[in-house]
Amino acid sequence: MHPWVIYSLARVGIFLALLVVLLVLGIEWWIAAIAATLMALAISYLALGRLRNRVAEDLFAARKRREAGIVTRGEDEAAEDGD
C-alpha cells in the first residue's frame, strides 16, 4: 500500500477517535470538531514523523521518475485521467 494512503488513513483515524471521545464527553459537535482537528494536527505532527518522511520520499521518487521519463503504467493512466 502506498505510504500516502497509510498516512492519510492514520490522520483521519486520529481525528475520528478524538471526535468520538469529545462527543461522548458531551461537548457540542462544532466545538468538538474544531478541538479534534487541532489535537489531531498536533498528534499527527508529533507521532507520524517517520510516515510523513516516507510520503515525502515517495513523492520525491515519483517526481524524479517523471522528470527522467520513466512513468509506470498506473501513473500514466492517472495522468491521462486527470487525477
C-alpha positions as CSV (number, residue, x, y, z in Angstrom):
1,M,0.0,0.0,0.0
2,H,1.3,3.5,-0.8
3,P,2.7,5.5,2.1
4,W,0.4,8.4,1.5
5,V,-2.7,6.2,1.8
6,I,-1.5,4.8,5.2
7,Y,-0.6,8.4,6.3
8,S,-4.0,9.7,5.3
9,L,-5.9,6.9,7.0
10,A,-3.8,7.4,10.1
11,R,-4.6,11.1,10.3
12,V,-8.3,10.5,9.6
13,G,-8.4,7.8,12.2
14,I,-6.8,10.0,14.9
15,F,-9.3,12.8,14.1
16,L,-12.3,10.4,14.3
17,A,-11.1,8.8,17.5
18,L,-10.7,12.3,19.1
19,L,-14.0,13.5,17.8
20,V,-15.8,10.5,19.2
21,V,-14.2,10.9,22.6
22,L,-15.1,14.6,22.7
23,L,-18.7,13.9,21.6
24,V,-19.1,11.2,24.2
25,L,-17.9,13.7,26.8
26,G,-20.9,15.9,25.9
27,I,-19.1,18.7,24.1
28,E,-21.1,20.4,21.3
29,W,-20.4,18.9,17.9
30,W,-18.9,22.1,16.4
31,I,-16.5,22.7,19.3
32,A,-15.6,19.0,19.3
33,A,-14.8,19.1,15.6
34,I,-12.6,22.1,16.0
35,A,-10.8,20.7,19.0
36,A,-10.4,17.3,17.4
37,T,-8.9,18.9,14.3
38,L,-6.4,20.9,16.3
39,M,-5.5,18.0,18.6
40,A,-5.2,15.6,15.6
41,L,-2.9,18.1,13.8
42,A,-0.6,18.2,16.9
43,I,-0.7,14.4,17.5
44,S,0.0,13.6,13.8
45,Y,2.8,16.1,13.7
46,L,4.5,14.5,16.7
47,A,3.6,10.8,16.2
48,L,3.7,10.3,12.4
49,G,7.1,11.8,11.6
50,R,8.5,8.7,10.1
51,L,5.4,8.0,8.0
52,R,5.4,11.6,6.8
53,N,9.0,11.3,5.7
54,R,8.2,8.1,3.8
55,V,5.4,10.0,2.0
56,A,7.8,12.8,1.1
57,E,10.4,10.3,-0.2
58,D,7.7,8.6,-2.3
59,L,6.6,11.9,-3.8
60,F,10.3,12.8,-4.5
61,A,10.9,9.5,-6.2
62,A,7.8,9.9,-8.3
63,R,8.9,13.3,-9.3
64,K,12.3,12.1,-10.3
65,R,10.8,9.2,-12.3
66,R,8.5,11.7,-14.1
67,E,11.5,14.0,-14.9
68,A,13.5,11.1,-16.2
69,G,10.7,10.0,-18.4
70,I,10.2,6.7,-16.5
71,V,6.5,6.6,-15.8
72,T,4.8,3.4,-14.5
73,R,1.6,2.3,-16.1
74,G,-0.5,3.4,-13.1
75,E,1.0,6.9,-13.1
76,D,0.5,7.2,-16.9
77,E,-3.2,6.2,-16.6
78,A,-3.7,8.6,-13.7
79,A,-2.2,11.4,-15.7
80,E,-4.4,10.7,-18.7
81,D,-7.5,10.6,-16.4
82,G,-6.6,14.0,-14.9
83,D,-6.0,12.5,-11.4
